Amino acid sequence: MATENEMKQGLLLAAAALEIASDWNLPAVQVEPPKEWALEGGGEDPADGWCGTYDLAKKLRELAA
């Protein structure tokens, strides 16, 4: 189970990612997820803060479990 802080951070990232992905119809978003989450960049460079929306969704489901 994730800590309260991890869940809050995850929800904030999800909100930003959903807004960006919806506005631009993107498969990857630049929302600076924590590096320790090691998310795939969705075709973009994760070092620049990118993550694939699918990978982000998987991580958020993992945090919620």
Helices and strands as residue ranges (DSSP letters): H 4-24, E 28-30, G 35-37, G 46-48, E 50-52, H 53-64
